[in-house]
Amino acid sequence: MKVTVNISLKEGVLDPQGRAVERSLASIGFTEASNVRIGKQITLDVDAEDTARAHQRAARMCEQILANTVIEDYEITIEEDQ
Amino acid sequence: MKVTVNISLKEGVLDPQGRAVERSLASIGFTEASNVRIGKQITLDVDAEDTARAHQRAARMCEQILANTVIEDYEITIEEDQ
């Protein structure tokens, strides 16, 4: 199954990379952009018998290695194989 | 408006970071994971009069600075303010 994991900094956690991008955008004329935050989107195939199991395994991957759950949130989306 | 930009490597472009994560996952027992690819998810607020305009400006940001369109694809999602 195709699994997508979005990892974003928790609200309130400073995002210096996002700030830098925001300034760069402003400096080339994109002054309408604000509150820029940068996260990761990880896509992977997970071999699992059903969606629930794939979700459970992906959540465990996030907790153990993909996300830093002290400062990051994760969100898992599963797409069943056609 | 809340804009989400997903930036991913084009198909066929090698993803060494994804390969490294895949190996790490396998080494701690997640052998069911394959084809791991790592992209960026950028969220930002764009001050624009309508969705079409926000989309157009976000696309221009991607072309100019957010994505490397030689090797990356981008996908823009707009969420209107409530």
Backbone of each chain as nested JSON, in Angstrom:
{
  "chains": [
    {"id": "A", "residues": [
      {"number": 1, "name": "MET", "atoms": {"N": [0.829, -1.206, 0.0], "CA": [0.0, 0.0, 0.0], "C": [0.858, 1.248, 0.0]}},
      {"number": 2, "name": "LYS", "atoms": {"N": [0.391, 2.234, -0.698], "CA": [1.112, 3.503, -0.741], "C": [0.793, 4.293, 0.527]}},
      {"number": 3, "name": "VAL", "atoms": {"N": [1.819, 4.627, 1.257], "CA": [1.634, 5.377, 2.496], "C": [2.312, 6.734, 2.362]}},
      {"number": 4, "name": "THR", "atoms": {"N": [1.613, 7.768, 2.769], "CA": [2.199, 9.108, 2.786], "C": [2.239, 9.593, 4.225]}},
      {"number": 5, "name": "VAL", "atoms": {"N": [3.392, 10.05, 4.642], "CA": [3.55, 10.562, 6.0], "C": [3.956, 12.025, 5.913]}},
      {"number": 6, "name": "ASN", "atoms": {"N": [3.133, 12.882, 6.449], "CA": [3.487, 14.307, 6.515], "C": [3.979, 14.626, 7.906]}},
      {"number": 7, "name": "ILE", "atoms": {"N": [5.17, 15.182, 7.966], "CA": [5.762, 15.506, 9.258], "C": [5.955, 17.012, 9.337]}},
      {"number": 8, "name": "SER", "atoms": {"N": [5.361, 17.61, 10.349], "CA": [5.454, 19.073, 10.469], "C": [5.852, 19.44, 11.89]}},
      {"number": 9, "name": "LEU", "atoms": {"N": [6.483, 20.593, 12.008], "CA": [6.827, 21.074, 13.34], "C": [5.552, 21.395, 14.104]}},
      {"number": 10, "name": "LYS", "atoms": {"N": [5.53, 21.086, 15.377], "CA": [4.366, 21.424, 16.202], "C": [4.188, 22.934, 16.242]}},
      {"number": 11, "name": "GLU", "atoms": {"N": [2.966, 23.355, 16.442], "CA": [2.7, 24.779, 16.596], "C": [3.497, 25.32, 17.763]}},
      {"number": 12, "name": "GLY", "atoms": {"N": [4.076, 26.468, 17.583], "CA": [4.83, 27.069, 18.672], "C": [6.319, 26.776, 18.597]}},
      {"number": 13, "name": "VAL", "atoms": {"N": [6.673, 25.743, 17.838], "CA": [8.102, 25.448, 17.658], "C": [8.644, 26.365, 16.557]}},
      {"number": 14, "name": "LEU", "atoms": {"N": [9.711, 27.045, 16.848], "CA": [10.31, 27.955, 15.868], "C": [10.787, 27.183, 14.643]}},
      {"number": 15, "name": "ASP", "atoms": {"N": [10.633, 27.808, 13.488], "CA": [11.044, 27.173, 12.236], "C": [11.992, 28.118, 11.491]}},
      {"number": 16, "name": "PRO", "atoms": {"N": [13.271, 28.074, 11.82], "CA": [14.237, 29.004, 11.203], "C": [14.337, 28.817, 9.691]}},
      {"number": 17, "name": "GLN", "atoms": {"N": [14.189, 27.583, 9.235], "CA": [14.242, 27.323, 7.797], "C": [13.053, 28.012, 7.108]}},
      {"number": 18, "name": "GLY", "atoms": {"N": [11.894, 27.903, 7.719], "CA": [10.711, 28.576, 7.18], "C": [10.882, 30.091, 7.162]}},
      {"number": 19, "name": "ARG", "atoms": {"N": [11.46, 30.625, 8.223], "CA": [11.707, 32.073, 8.301], "C": [12.643, 32.511, 7.186]}},
      {"number": 20, "name": "ALA", "atoms": {"N": [13.674, 31.721, 6.957], "CA": [14.652, 32.066, 5.915], "C": [13.986, 32.063, 4.544]}},
      {"number": 21, "name": "VAL", "atoms": {"N": [13.153, 31.058, 4.287], "CA": [12.456, 30.991, 3.001], "C": [11.506, 32.184, 2.872]}},
      {"number": 22, "name": "GLU", "atoms": {"N": [10.82, 32.524, 3.971], "CA": [9.889, 33.659, 3.942], "C": [10.615, 34.949, 3.569]}},
      {"number": 23, "name": "ARG", "atoms": {"N": [11.779, 35.144, 4.157], "CA": [12.566, 36.35, 3.844], "C": [13.03, 36.34, 2.398]}},
      {"number": 24, "name": "SER", "atoms": {"N": [13.462, 35.164, 1.929], "CA": [13.899, 35.072, 0.532], "C": [12.745, 35.379, -0.405]}},
      {"number": 25, "name": "LEU", "atoms": {"N": [11.57, 34.833, -0.092], "CA": [10.394, 35.112, -0.923], "C": [10.114, 36.613, -0.949]}},
      {"number": 26, "name": "ALA", "atoms": {"N": [10.135, 37.24, 0.234], "CA": [9.853, 38.682, 0.314], "C": [10.88, 39.471, -0.496]}},
      {"number": 27, "name": "SER", "atoms": {"N": [12.139, 39.024, -0.438], "CA": [13.204, 39.788, -1.091], "C": [13.09, 39.747, -2.614]}},
      {"number": 28, "name": "ILE", "atoms": {"N": [12.387, 38.753, -3.148], "CA": [12.204, 38.747, -4.605], "C": [10.765, 39.123, -4.978]}},
      {"number": 29, "name": "GLY", "atoms": {"N": [10.051, 39.737, -4.04], "CA": [8.765, 40.338, -4.38], "C": [7.526, 39.606, -3.91]}},
      {"number": 30, "name": "PHE", "atoms": {"N": [7.703, 38.44, -3.304], "CA": [6.518, 37.707, -2.822], "C": [6.179, 38.138, -1.397]}},
      {"number": 31, "name": "THR", "atoms": {"N": [5.778, 39.401, -1.264], "CA": [5.516, 39.947, 0.074], "C": [4.185, 39.456, 0.639]}},
      {"number": 32, "name": "GLU", "atoms": {"N": [3.363, 38.802, -0.206], "CA": [2.077, 38.288, 0.283], "C": [2.203, 36.971, 1.043]}},
      {"number": 33, "name": "ALA", "atoms": {"N": [3.398, 36.412, 1.069], "CA": [3.591, 35.135, 1.771], "C": [3.96, 35.374, 3.223]}},
      {"number": 34, "name": "SER", "atoms": {"N": [3.318, 34.657, 4.11], "CA": [3.676, 34.767, 5.528], "C": [3.503, 33.409, 6.192]}},
      {"number": 35, "name": "ASN", "atoms": {"N": [4.026, 33.326, 7.381], "CA": [3.85, 32.109, 8.187], "C": [4.318, 30.858, 7.434]}},
      {"number": 36, "name": "VAL", "atoms": {"N": [5.475, 30.974, 6.801], "CA": [6.016, 29.848, 6.023], "C": [6.586, 28.799, 6.978]}},
      {"number": 37, "name": "ARG", "atoms": {"N": [6.16, 27.573, 6.799], "CA": [6.686, 26.483, 7.625], "C": [7.046, 25.297, 6.727]}},
      {"number": 38, "name": "ILE", "atoms": {"N": [8.133, 24.667, 7.083], "CA": [8.652, 23.623, 6.21], "C": [8.658, 22.278, 6.927]}},
      {"number": 39, "name": "GLY", "atoms": {"N": [7.986, 21.335, 6.312], "CA": [7.948, 19.987, 6.881], "C": [8.408, 18.979, 5.854]}},
      {"number": 40, "name": "LYS", "atoms": {"N": [8.257, 17.727, 6.21], "CA": [8.677, 16.668, 5.293], "C": [7.464, 15.889, 4.821]}},
      {"number": 41, "name": "GLN", "atoms": {"N": [7.552, 15.393, 3.606], "CA": [6.545, 14.457, 3.135], "C": [7.266, 13.198, 2.684]}},
      {"number": 42, "name": "ILE", "atoms": {"N": [7.038, 12.13, 3.413], "CA": [7.689, 10.861, 3.104], "C": [6.658, 9.938, 2.467]}},
      {"number": 43, "name": "THR", "atoms": {"N": [6.992, 9.383, 1.314], "CA": [6.103, 8.39, 0.711], "C": [6.824, 7.047, 0.703]}},
      {"number": 44, "name": "LEU", "atoms": {"N": [6.078, 6.002, 0.952], "CA": [6.679, 4.669, 0.942], "C": [5.618, 3.618, 0.638]}},
      {"number": 45, "name": "ASP", "atoms": {"N": [6.073, 2.465, 0.198], "CA": [5.176, 1.328, 0.04], "C": [5.299, 0.485, 1.3]}},
      {"number": 46, "name": "VAL", "atoms": {"N": [4.161, 0.081, 1.827], "CA": [4.176, -0.793, 3.001], "C": [3.424, -2.07, 2.634]}},
      {"number": 47, "name": "ASP", "atoms": {"N": [4.122, -3.169, 2.803], "CA": [3.525, -4.468, 2.506], "C": [2.738, -4.904, 3.741]}},
      {"number": 48, "name": "ALA", "atoms": {"N": [1.413, -4.822, 3.654], "CA": [0.569, -5.165, 4.817], "C": [-0.735, -5.765, 4.325]}},
      {"number": 49, "name": "GLU", "atoms": {"N": [-1.363, -6.583, 5.189], "CA": [-2.581, -7.279, 4.734], "C": [-3.782, -6.344, 4.62]}},
      {"number": 50, "name": "ASP", "atoms": {"N": [-3.834, -5.311, 5.422], "CA": [-4.95, -4.37, 5.29], "C": [-4.527, -2.963, 5.726]}},
      {"number": 51, "name": "THR", "atoms": {"N": [-5.439, -2.025, 5.49], "CA": [-5.161, -0.62, 5.743], "C": [-4.843, -0.355, 7.217]}},
      {"number": 52, "name": "ALA", "atoms": {"N": [-5.596, -0.998, 8.078], "CA": [-5.399, -0.775, 9.518], "C": [-3.987, -1.166, 9.935]}},
      {"number": 53, "name": "ARG", "atoms": {"N": [-3.558, -2.312, 9.415], "CA": [-2.216, -2.8, 9.751], "C": [-1.135, -1.869, 9.175]}},
      {"number": 54, "name": "ALA", "atoms": {"N": [-1.335, -1.432, 7.937], "CA": [-0.374, -0.519, 7.319], "C": [-0.28, 0.769, 8.137]}},
      {"number": 55, "name": "HIS", "atoms": {"N": [-1.422, 1.265, 8.578], "CA": [-1.452, 2.486, 9.371], "C": [-0.711, 2.299, 10.69]}},
      {"number": 56, "name": "GLN", "atoms": {"N": [-0.96, 1.158, 11.305], "CA": [-0.321, 0.866, 12.595], "C": [1.202, 0.789, 12.459]}},
      {"number": 57, "name": "ARG", "atoms": {"N": [1.663, 0.117, 11.401], "CA": [3.105, -0.006, 11.192], "C": [3.724, 1.35, 10.86]}},
      {"number": 58, "name": "ALA", "atoms": {"N": [3.029, 2.129, 10.026], "CA": [3.553, 3.447, 9.671], "C": [3.648, 4.336, 10.913]}},
      {"number": 59, "name": "ALA", "atoms": {"N": [2.644, 4.243, 11.781], "CA": [2.664, 5.042, 13.01], "C": [3.867, 4.65, 13.868]}},
      {"number": 60, "name": "ARG", "atoms": {"N": [4.142, 3.339, 13.903], "CA": [5.289, 2.895, 14.688], "C": [6.607, 3.395, 14.083]}},
      {"number": 61, "name": "MET", "atoms": {"N": [6.674, 3.389, 12.75], "CA": [7.873, 3.936, 12.088], "C": [8.064, 5.406, 12.455]}},
      {"number": 62, "name": "CYS", "atoms": {"N": [6.963, 6.141, 12.482], "CA": [7.044, 7.569, 12.841], "C": [7.554, 7.738, 14.254]}},
      {"number": 63, "name": "GLU", "atoms": {"N": [6.962, 6.976, 15.167], "CA": [7.326, 7.106, 16.575], "C": [8.794, 6.735, 16.796]}},
      {"number": 64, "name": "GLN", "atoms": {"N": [9.263, 5.717, 16.055], "CA": [10.606, 5.203, 16.32], "C": [11.701, 5.905, 15.549]}},
      {"number": 65, "name": "ILE", "atoms": {"N": [11.397, 6.37, 14.332], "CA": [12.514, 6.85, 13.55], "C": [12.198, 8.014, 12.617]}},
      {"number": 66, "name": "LEU", "atoms": {"N": [10.982, 8.083, 12.075], "CA": [10.737, 9.099, 11.047], "C": [10.525, 10.49, 11.624]}},
      {"number": 67, "name": "ALA", "atoms": {"N": [9.834, 10.561, 12.75], "CA": [9.527, 11.871, 13.323], "C": [10.217, 12.047, 14.672]}},
      {"number": 68, "name": "ASN", "atoms": {"N": [10.487, 13.267, 15.004], "CA": [10.927, 13.592, 16.362], "C": [9.696, 14.095, 17.099]}},
      {"number": 69, "name": "THR", "atoms": {"N": [9.058, 13.185, 17.823], "CA": [7.73, 13.508, 18.366], "C": [7.761, 14.533, 19.5]}},
      {"number": 70, "name": "VAL", "atoms": {"N": [8.942, 14.913, 19.919], "CA": [9.025, 16.0, 20.908], "C": [8.622, 17.32, 20.256]}},
      {"number": 71, "name": "ILE", "atoms": {"N": [9.07, 17.517, 19.022], "CA": [8.813, 18.795, 18.352], "C": [7.996, 18.66, 17.059]}},
      {"number": 72, "name": "GLU", "atoms": {"N": [7.727, 17.424, 16.649], "CA": [7.038, 17.25, 15.368], "C": [5.748, 16.443, 15.507]}},
      {"number": 73, "name": "ASP", "atoms": {"N": [4.776, 16.811, 14.675], "CA": [3.555, 16.023, 14.53], "C": [3.655, 15.216, 13.241]}},
      {"number": 74, "name": "TYR", "atoms": {"N": [2.961, 14.094, 13.202], "CA": [2.903, 13.368, 11.931], "C": [1.464, 13.002, 11.595]}},
      {"number": 75, "name": "GLU", "atoms": {"N": [1.247, 12.832, 10.3], "CA": [-0.083, 12.536, 9.785], "C": [0.095, 11.479, 8.707]}},
      {"number": 76, "name": "ILE", "atoms": {"N": [-0.666, 10.41, 8.816], "CA": [-0.479, 9.27, 7.908], "C": [-1.689, 9.134, 6.988]}},
      {"number": 77, "name": "THR", "atoms": {"N": [-1.438, 8.995, 5.705], "CA": [-2.51, 8.749, 4.749], "C": [-2.195, 7.464, 3.999]}},
      {"number": 78, "name": "ILE", "atoms": {"N": [-3.181, 6.592, 3.886], "CA": [-2.966, 5.314, 3.202], "C": [-3.807, 5.263, 1.939]}},
      {"number": 79, "name": "GLU", "atoms": {"N": [-3.196, 4.779, 0.904], "CA": [-3.9, 4.633, -0.36], "C": [-3.812, 3.158, -0.734]}},
      {"number": 80, "name": "GLU", "atoms": {"N": [-4.945, 2.501, -0.793], "CA": [-4.913, 1.068, -1.115], "C": [-4.466, 0.841, -2.544]}},
      {"number": 81, "name": "ASP", "atoms": {"N": [-3.765, -0.271, -2.756], "CA": [-3.328, -0.594, -4.125], "C": [-4.549, -0.883, -4.99]}},
      {"number": 82, "name": "GLN", "atoms": {"N": [-4.44, -0.464, -6.252], "CA": [-5.548, -0.761, -7.176], "C": [-5.446, -2.209, -7.644]}}
    ]},
    {"id": "B", "residues": [
      {"number": 1, "name": "MET", "atoms": {"N": [-4.989, 33.066, 2.459], "CA": [-5.379, 31.67, 2.267], "C": [-4.255, 30.733, 2.634]}},
      {"number": 2, "name": "LYS", "atoms": {"N": [-4.632, 29.61, 3.173], "CA": [-3.635, 28.597, 3.531], "C": [-3.233, 27.826, 2.279]}},
      {"number": 3, "name": "VAL", "atoms": {"N": [-1.961, 27.845, 2.017], "CA": [-1.455, 27.154, 0.829], "C": [-0.505, 26.043, 1.28]}},
      {"number": 4, "name": "THR", "atoms": {"N": [-0.673, 24.88, 0.702], "CA": [0.248, 23.778, 0.973], "C": [0.937, 23.399, -0.328]}},
      {"number": 5, "name": "VAL", "atoms": {"N": [2.245, 23.332, -0.28], "CA": [3.022, 22.967, -1.458], "C": [3.777, 21.681, -1.146]}},
      {"number": 6, "name": "ASN", "atoms": {"N": [3.499, 20.648, -1.906], "CA": [4.253, 19.399, -1.755], "C": [5.282, 19.307, -2.867]}},
      {"number": 7, "name": "ILE", "atoms": {"N": [6.513, 19.145, -2.461], "CA": [7.604, 19.079, -3.426], "C": [8.241, 17.697, -3.346]}},
      {"number": 8, "name": "SER", "atoms": {"N": [8.269, 17.016, -4.47], "CA": [8.822, 15.654, -4.47], "C": [9.785, 15.502, -5.631]}},
      {"number": 9, "name": "LEU", "atoms": {"N": [10.72, 14.6, -5.473], "CA": [11.638, 14.301, -6.565], "C": [10.87, 13.663, -7.713]}},
      {"number": 10, "name": "LYS", "atoms": {"N": [11.207, 14.024, -8.929], "CA": [10.573, 13.394, -10.082], "C": [10.89, 11.903, -10.093]}},
      {"number": 11, "name": "GLU", "atoms": {"N": [9.977, 11.154, -10.688], "CA": [10.22, 9.726, -10.853], "C": [11.508, 9.521, -11.629]}},
      {"number": 12, "name": "GLY", "atoms": {"N": [12.293, 8.583, -11.218], "CA": [13.527, 8.289, -11.925], "C": [14.729, 9.01, -11.333]}},
      {"number": 13, "name": "VAL", "atoms": {"N": [14.475, 10.046, -10.544], "CA": [15.587, 10.742, -9.89], "C": [15.946, 9.973, -8.622]}},
      {"number": 14, "name": "LEU", "atoms": {"N": [17.201, 9.658, -8.482], "CA": [17.641, 8.906, -7.303], "C": [17.411, 9.704, -6.031]}},
      {"number": 15, "name": "ASP", "atoms": {"N": [17.032, 8.99, -4.953], "CA": [16.765, 9.654, -3.676], "C": [17.618, 8.994, -2.589]}},
      {"number": 16, "name": "PRO", "atoms": {"N": [18.861, 9.433, -2.444], "CA": [19.76, 8.791, -1.481], "C": [19.263, 8.914, -0.042]}},
      {"number": 17, "name": "GLN", "atoms": {"N": [18.604, 10.031, 0.259], "CA": [18.068, 10.207, 1.617], "C": [16.977, 9.159, 1.884]}},
      {"number": 18, "name": "GLY", "atoms": {"N": [16.134, 8.96, 0.884], "CA": [15.095, 7.942, 1.008], "C": [15.683, 6.548, 1.167]}},
      {"number": 19, "name": "ARG", "atoms": {"N": [16.731, 6.265, 0.394], "CA": [17.398, 4.961, 0.493], "C": [17.971, 4.747, 1.892]}},
      {"number": 20, "name": "ALA", "atoms": {"N": [18.563, 5.804, 2.427], "CA": [19.159, 5.708, 3.77], "C": [18.081, 5.437, 4.82]}},
      {"number": 21, "name": "VAL", "atoms": {"N": [16.954, 6.139, 4.683], "CA": [15.854, 5.931, 5.639], "C": [15.314, 4.505, 5.493]}},
      {"number": 22, "name": "GLU", "atoms": {"N": [15.209, 4.039, 4.256], "CA": [14.709, 2.676, 4.016], "C": [15.609, 1.641, 4.691]}},
      {"number": 23, "name": "ARG", "atoms": {"N": [16.909, 1.853, 4.561], "CA": [17.841, 0.908, 5.191], "C": [17.739, 0.974, 6.712]}},
      {"number": 24, "name": "SER", "atoms": {"N": [17.595, 2.188, 7.239], "CA": [17.454, 2.328, 8.69], "C": [16.19, 1.63, 9.176]}},
      {"number": 25, "name": "LEU", "atoms": {"N": [15.102, 1.83, 8.433], "CA": [13.843, 1.172, 8.8], "C": [14.024, -0.343, 8.805]}},
      {"number": 26, "name": "ALA", "atoms": {"N": [14.656, -0.872, 7.745], "CA": [14.856, -2.32, 7.65], "C": [15.707, -2.82, 8.812]}},
      {"number": 27, "name": "SER", "atoms": {"N": [16.708, -2.025, 9.182], "CA": [17.64, -2.467, 10.23], "C": [16.975, -2.547, 11.604]}},
      {"number": 28, "name": "ILE", "atoms": {"N": [15.875, -1.84, 11.786], "CA": [15.184, -1.97, 13.077], "C": [13.885, -2.776, 12.922]}},
      {"number": 29, "name": "GLY", "atoms": {"N": [13.787, -3.51, 11.818], "CA": [12.704, -4.487, 11.722], "C": [11.557, -4.136, 10.8]}},
      {"number": 30, "name": "PHE", "atoms": {"N": [11.589, -2.924, 10.228], "CA": [10.491, -2.559, 9.331], "C": [10.827, -2.988, 7.901]}},
      {"number": 31, "name": "THR", "atoms": {"N": [10.897, -4.306, 7.71], "CA": [11.297, -4.826, 6.405], "C": [10.169, -4.716, 5.377]}},
      {"number": 32, "name": "GLU", "atoms": {"N": [8.972, -4.38, 5.828], "CA": [7.843, -4.251, 4.891], "C": [7.842, -2.921, 4.154]}},
      {"number": 33, "name": "ALA", "atoms": {"N": [8.738, -2.019, 4.527], "CA": [8.779, -0.707, 3.871], "C": [9.701, -0.749, 2.661]}},
      {"number": 34, "name": "SER", "atoms": {"N": [9.246, -0.192, 1.554], "CA": [10.089, -0.116, 0.366], "C": [9.779, 1.169, -0.393]}},
      {"number": 35, "name": "ASN", "atoms": {"N": [10.657, 1.474, -1.333], "CA": [10.425, 2.616, -2.208], "C": [10.205, 3.907, -1.407]}},
      {"number": 36, "name": "VAL", "atoms": {"N": [11.031, 4.103, -0.396], "CA": [10.896, 5.295, 0.46], "C": [11.44, 6.511, -0.276]}},
      {"number": 37, "name": "ARG", "atoms": {"N": [10.636, 7.543, -0.342], "CA": [11.087, 8.778, -0.988], "C": [10.73, 9.951, -0.097]}},
      {"number": 38, "name": "ILE", "atoms": {"N": [11.622, 10.919, -0.065], "CA": [11.458, 12.017, 0.884], "C": [11.337, 13.337, 0.148]}},
      {"number": 39, "name": "GLY", "atoms": {"N": [10.246, 14.007, 0.415], "CA": [10.022, 15.313, -0.183], "C": [9.771, 16.362, 0.885]}},
      {"number": 40, "name": "LYS", "atoms": {"N": [9.385, 17.537, 0.434], "CA": [9.121, 18.625, 1.362], "C": [7.645, 18.977, 1.334]}},
      {"number": 41, "name": "GLN", "atoms": {"N": [7.144, 19.398, 2.474], "CA": [5.807, 19.973, 2.507], "C": [5.921, 21.363, 3.112]}},
      {"number": 42, "name": "ILE", "atoms": {"N": [5.662, 22.348, 2.275], "CA": [5.761, 23.735, 2.735], "C": [4.348, 24.279, 2.906]}},
      {"number": 43, "name": "THR", "atoms": {"N": [4.059, 24.842, 4.06], "CA": [2.764, 25.494, 4.261], "C": [3.013, 26.981, 4.443]}},
      {"number": 44, "name": "LEU", "atoms": {"N": [2.132, 27.781, 3.894], "CA": [2.264, 29.223, 4.045], "C": [0.904, 29.894, 3.896]}},
      {"number": 45, "name": "ASP", "atoms": {"N": [0.802, 31.105, 4.41], "CA": [-0.377, 31.918, 4.17], "C": [-0.064, 32.831, 2.999]}},
      {"number": 46, "name": "VAL", "atoms": {"N": [-0.993, 32.902, 2.067], "CA": [-0.819, 33.808, 0.93], "C": [-1.993, 34.79, 0.924]}},
      {"number": 47, "name": "ASP", "atoms": {"N": [-1.655, 36.064, 0.968], "CA": [-2.664, 37.109, 0.95], "C": [-3.061, 37.352, -0.507]}},
      {"number": 48, "name": "ALA", "atoms": {"N": [-4.247, 36.884, -0.905], "CA": [-4.679, 37.01, -2.305], "C": [-6.187, 37.178, -2.341]}},
      {"number": 49, "name": "GLU", "atoms": {"N": [-6.681, 37.813, -3.404], "CA": [-8.121, 38.097, -3.472], "C": [-8.967, 36.843, -3.742]}},
      {"number": 50, "name": "ASP", "atoms": {"N": [-8.396, 35.893, -4.453], "CA": [-9.158, 34.66, -4.684], "C": [-8.216, 33.461, -4.845]}},
      {"number": 51, "name": "THR", "atoms": {"N": [-8.821, 32.289, -4.915], "CA": [-8.075, 31.043, -4.971], "C": [-7.185, 30.961, -6.212]}},
      {"number": 52, "name": "ALA", "atoms": {"N": [-7.731, 31.393, -7.34], "CA": [-6.972, 31.325, -8.587], "C": [-5.685, 32.143, -8.481]}},
      {"number": 53, "name": "ARG", "atoms": {"N": [-5.832, 33.339, -7.912], "CA": [-4.674, 34.214, -7.77], "C": [-3.652, 33.614, -6.785]}},
      {"number": 54, "name": "ALA", "atoms": {"N": [-4.131, 33.064, -5.693], "CA": [-3.233, 32.443, -4.712], "C": [-2.476, 31.286, -5.372]}},
      {"number": 55, "name": "HIS", "atoms": {"N": [-3.191, 30.52, -6.162], "CA": [-2.574, 29.377, -6.841], "C": [-1.504, 29.855, -7.818]}},
      {"number": 56, "name": "GLN", "atoms": {"N": [-1.828, 30.895, -8.556], "CA": [-0.894, 31.435, -9.542], "C": [0.388, 31.942, -8.867]}},
      {"number": 57, "name": "ARG", "atoms": {"N": [0.209, 32.676, -7.76], "CA": [1.378, 33.209, -7.054], "C": [2.213, 32.077, -6.449]}},
      {"number": 58, "name": "ALA", "atoms": {"N": [1.527, 31.082, -5.889], "CA": [2.258, 29.957, -5.286], "C": [3.045, 29.207, -6.361]}},
      {"number": 59, "name": "ALA", "atoms": {"N": [2.439, 29.045, -7.534], "CA": [3.137, 28.36, -8.629], "C": [4.387, 29.134, -9.018]}},
      {"number": 60, "name": "ARG", "atoms": {"N": [4.254, 30.466, -9.033], "CA": [5.417, 31.269, -9.387], "C": [6.514, 31.143, -8.317]}},
      {"number": 61, "name": "MET", "atoms": {"N": [6.097, 31.092, -7.046], "CA": [7.085, 30.895, -5.961], "C": [7.82, 29.571, -6.163]}},
      {"number": 62, "name": "CYS", "atoms": {"N": [7.073, 28.533, -6.535], "CA": [7.69, 27.219, -6.755], "C": [8.69, 27.286, -7.899]}},
      {"number": 63, "name": "GLU", "atoms": {"N": [8.284, 27.888, -8.988], "CA": [9.148, 27.964, -10.164], "C": [10.42, 28.749, -9.862]}},
      {"number": 64, "name": "GLN", "atoms": {"N": [10.267, 29.818, -9.066], "CA": [11.396, 30.718, -8.865], "C": [12.317, 30.315, -7.732]}},
      {"number": 65, "name": "ILE", "atoms": {"N": [11.734, 29.734, -6.671], "CA": [12.595, 29.56, -5.508], "C": [12.32, 28.304, -4.681]}},
      {"number": 66, "name": "LEU", "atoms": {"N": [11.067, 27.855, -4.621], "CA": [10.777, 26.755, -3.69], "C": [11.203, 25.392, -4.223]}},
      {"number": 67, "name": "ALA", "atoms": {"N": [11.012, 25.19, -5.513], "CA": [11.338, 23.877, -6.08], "C": [12.476, 24.001, -7.077]}},
      {"number": 68, "name": "ASN", "atoms": {"N": [13.195, 22.921, -7.244], "CA": [14.165, 22.822, -8.322], "C": [13.471, 22.021, -9.418]}},
      {"number": 69, "name": "THR", "atoms": {"N": [12.897, 22.735, -10.383], "CA": [12.004, 22.064, -11.331], "C": [12.737, 21.154, -12.319]}},
      {"number": 70, "name": "VAL", "atoms": {"N": [14.046, 21.178, -12.271], "CA": [14.787, 20.219, -13.101], "C": [14.592, 18.798, -12.557]}},
      {"number": 71, "name": "ILE", "atoms": {"N": [14.608, 18.691, -11.245], "CA": [14.52, 17.349, -10.651], "C": [13.307, 17.165, -9.744]}},
      {"number": 72, "name": "GLU", "atoms": {"N": [12.551, 18.237, -9.513], "CA": [11.434, 18.127, -8.576], "C": [10.103, 18.527, -9.217]}},
      {"number": 73, "name": "ASP", "atoms": {"N": [9.045, 17.846, -8.767], "CA": [7.68, 18.237, -9.11], "C": [7.07, 18.956, -7.915]}},
      {"number": 74, "name": "TYR", "atoms": {"N": [6.111, 19.813, -8.187], "CA": [5.397, 20.427, -7.054], "C": [3.895, 20.326, -7.274]}},
      {"number": 75, "name": "GLU", "atoms": {"N": [3.192, 20.365, -6.157], "CA": [1.745, 20.222, -6.164], "C": [1.208, 21.232, -5.162]}},
      {"number": 76, "name": "ILE", "atoms": {"N": [0.254, 22.03, -5.606], "CA": [-0.24, 23.123, -4.756], "C": [-1.671, 22.847, -4.337]}},
      {"number": 77, "name": "THR", "atoms": {"N": [-1.942, 22.974, -3.058], "CA": [-3.314, 22.841, -2.559], "C": [-3.682, 24.126, -1.828]}},
      {"number": 78, "name": "ILE", "atoms": {"N": [-4.858, 24.647, -2.134], "CA": [-5.287, 25.899, -1.495], "C": [-6.488, 25.629, -0.614]}},
      {"number": 79, "name": "GLU", "atoms": {"N": [-6.458, 26.199, 0.557], "CA": [-7.58, 26.063, 1.477], "C": [-8.07, 27.477, 1.765]}},
      {"number": 80, "name": "GLU", "atoms": {"N": [-9.296, 27.756, 1.368], "CA": [-9.798, 29.119, 1.602], "C": [-9.98, 29.389, 3.086]}},
      {"number": 81, "name": "ASP", "atoms": {"N": [-9.772, 30.633, 3.469], "CA": [-9.962, 30.998, 4.877], "C": [-11.432, 30.874, 5.234]}},
      {"number": 82, "name": "GLN", "atoms": {"N": [-11.675, 30.413, 6.448], "CA": [-13.077, 30.321, 6.895], "C": [-13.577, 31.707, 7.323]}}
    ]}
  ]
}
